[in-house]
């Protein structure tokens, strides 16, 4: 049992499958929340499309099963889509959480896990979302627009980028002195905590997902 988890909690643990591409810091925040008892869930599997990613390395240090599934392992997009779906199915995942996953999901995964795929975006959607809006590009756009408030959005994943219904948002003020780096750091800190909080609200039944 992960450290900090309450043995007398009668709720079944939410079974998470995480998809990540890069360093895995958002994923790490979810793992830490599980270990500290703030999130009554377990990460059953981490899938990465980059075999050398920090996310896969981090997962292995926590003895979490990993899978490298990408255009390298499956050059055909339909085969890759099916492989991801079957791998998630094999670990009996309840909810799929994207954590810095930089590839569009295929129709089989989207259909099988419809209403149960989450992503976090470092802005207050629908502002500053869509194709090409990720990472520092988002914060640059927020600063260029003169926004007074930014933040993070947890939303359901559909076929297009950042178009699914928003489940929850957290606001982060934009300061007059902010640079790209300072705004990014504050938004990322809030975003990681917020993602874990939303997953806990799902675990508690405060947020109901389709098929659960």
MOZIDA-V47312 format. One record per residue. RES is the residue in three letters. SS is DSSP state (H for helix, E for strand, C for the rest). PHI is phi in whole degrees, -180 to 180 (* if undefined). Layout:
BEGIN
((RES	SS	PHI) (RES	SS	PHI))
END
This chain:
BEGIN
((UNK	C	*) (UNK	C	-57) (UNK	C	-58) (UNK	C	86) (UNK	C	-78) (UNK	C	-83) (UNK	C	-67) (UNK	C	-92) (UNK	C	-73) (UNK	C	-77) (UNK	C	-70) (UNK	C	-66) (UNK	C	-71) (UNK	E	-68) (UNK	E	-94) (UNK	E	-106) (UNK	E	-115) (UNK	E	-108) (UNK	E	-113) (UNK	E	-144) (UNK	C	-121) (UNK	C	-123) (UNK	C	-69) (UNK	C	85) (UNK	H	-71) (UNK	H	-67) (UNK	H	-59) (UNK	H	-61) (UNK	H	-62) (UNK	H	-69) (UNK	H	-60) (UNK	H	-64) (UNK	H	-64) (UNK	H	-65) (UNK	H	-65) (UNK	C	-89) (UNK	C	83) (UNK	C	-82) (UNK	C	-134) (UNK	C	-84) (UNK	E	-147) (UNK	E	-138) (UNK	E	-85) (UNK	E	-82) (UNK	E	-166) (UNK	E	-123) (UNK	E	-108) (UNK	E	-129) (UNK	C	-98) (UNK	C	-128) (UNK	C	-64) (UNK	C	-104) (UNK	C	-70) (UNK	H	-65) (UNK	H	-62) (UNK	H	-65) (UNK	H	-64) (UNK	H	-62) (UNK	H	-59) (UNK	H	-65) (UNK	H	-66) (UNK	C	-99) (UNK	C	60) (UNK	C	-93) (UNK	C	-57) (UNK	E	-129) (UNK	E	-146) (UNK	E	-97) (UNK	C	-130) (UNK	C	-157) (UNK	C	-68) (UNK	C	-76) (UNK	C	-79) (UNK	C	-139) (UNK	C	-60) (UNK	C	-85) (UNK	H	-61) (UNK	H	-66) (UNK	H	-66) (UNK	H	-65) (UNK	H	-55) (UNK	H	-66) (UNK	H	-65) (UNK	H	-64) (UNK	H	-60) (UNK	H	-66) (UNK	H	-68) (UNK	H	-61) (UNK	H	-60) (UNK	H	-63) (UNK	C	-102) (UNK	C	52) (UNK	C	-74) (UNK	C	-86) (UNK	E	-131) (UNK	E	-100) (UNK	E	-114) (UNK	E	-82) (UNK	C	-135) (UNK	C	72) (UNK	C	-88) (UNK	C	-103) (UNK	C	-131) (UNK	C	-70) (UNK	C	-77) (UNK	C	-86) (UNK	H	-65) (UNK	H	-69) (UNK	H	-64) (UNK	H	-62) (UNK	H	-74) (UNK	H	-63) (UNK	C	-110) (UNK	C	-53) (UNK	C	79) (UNK	C	-130) (UNK	E	-112) (UNK	E	-113) (UNK	E	-142) (UNK	E	-118) (UNK	E	-125) (UNK	C	-82) (UNK	C	-164) (UNK	C	-93) (UNK	C	-57) (UNK	C	-84) (UNK	C	-69) (UNK	C	58) (UNK	C	-119) (UNK	C	106) (UNK	C	-59) (UNK	C	86) (UNK	C	-97) (UNK	C	-150) (UNK	C	55) (UNK	H	-64) (UNK	H	-60) (UNK	H	-67) (UNK	H	-67) (UNK	H	-60) (UNK	H	-67) (UNK	H	-61) (UNK	H	-67) (UNK	H	-64) (UNK	C	-81) (UNK	C	71) (UNK	C	-64) (UNK	C	-94) (UNK	E	-137) (UNK	E	-124) (UNK	E	153) (UNK	E	-145) (UNK	E	-125) (UNK	E	-102) (UNK	E	-138) (UNK	E	-77) (UNK	C	-97) (UNK	C	-120) (UNK	C	-68) (UNK	C	-99) (UNK	C	-69) (UNK	C	61) (UNK	C	-105) (UNK	C	-71) (UNK	C	-56) (UNK	E	-80) (UNK	E	-89) (UNK	E	-165) (UNK	E	-134) (UNK	E	-128) (UNK	E	-94) (UNK	E	-132) (UNK	E	-66) (UNK	C	-95) (UNK	C	-87) (UNK	C	-61) (UNK	C	-92) (UNK	C	-65) (UNK	C	-108) (UNK	H	-54) (UNK	H	-68) (UNK	H	-69) (UNK	H	-67) (UNK	H	-57) (UNK	H	-63) (UNK	H	-71) (UNK	H	-66) (UNK	H	-62) (UNK	H	-62) (UNK	H	-67) (UNK	H	-63) (UNK	H	-64) (UNK	H	-67) (UNK	H	-64) (UNK	H	-60) (UNK	H	-63) (UNK	H	-65) (UNK	H	-66) (UNK	H	-62) (UNK	H	-68) (UNK	H	-65) (UNK	H	-68) (UNK	H	-59) (UNK	H	-82) (UNK	C	86) (UNK	C	-72) (UNK	C	-116) (UNK	C	-102) (UNK	C	-103) (UNK	C	-59) (UNK	C	82) (UNK	C	-121))
END
